[in-house]
């Protein structure tokens, strides 16, 4: 899958092992984009992991995901 290729909600739930309701709640809260691509897959996996492993609130998981995405972008820029 390329970075700009969109996937469906169903595909996202399978790839990330989350429920459709989990995704819909976070989209409604503005924590996930309404359209899903490779970056959304990474974000969902990170957020799910943070929520599960550290019992993080969805908002906190989204904030940490934002910071990790920014770190990834900075590292890519340095290369």
Secondary structure as the mmCIF struct_conf table of DSSP 4:
data_model
#
loop_
_struct_conf.conf_type_id
_struct_conf.id
_struct_conf.beg_label_comp_id
_struct_conf.beg_label_asym_id
_struct_conf.beg_label_seq_id
_struct_conf.end_label_comp_id
_struct_conf.end_label_asym_id
_struct_conf.end_label_seq_id
TURN_TY1_P TURN_TY1_P1 UNK A 3 UNK A 4
STRN STRN1 UNK A 7 UNK A 7
HELX_RH_AL_P HELX_RH_AL_P1 UNK A 9 UNK A 16
TURN_TY1_P TURN_TY1_P2 UNK A 17 UNK A 17
HELX_RH_AL_P HELX_RH_AL_P2 UNK A 20 UNK A 28
TURN_TY1_P TURN_TY1_P3 UNK A 29 UNK A 30
BEND BEND1 UNK A 31 UNK A 32
BEND BEND2 UNK A 34 UNK A 35
STRN STRN2 UNK A 36 UNK A 36
HELX_RH_AL_P HELX_RH_AL_P3 UNK A 38 UNK A 54
HELX_RH_AL_P HELX_RH_AL_P4 UNK A 58 UNK A 78
#
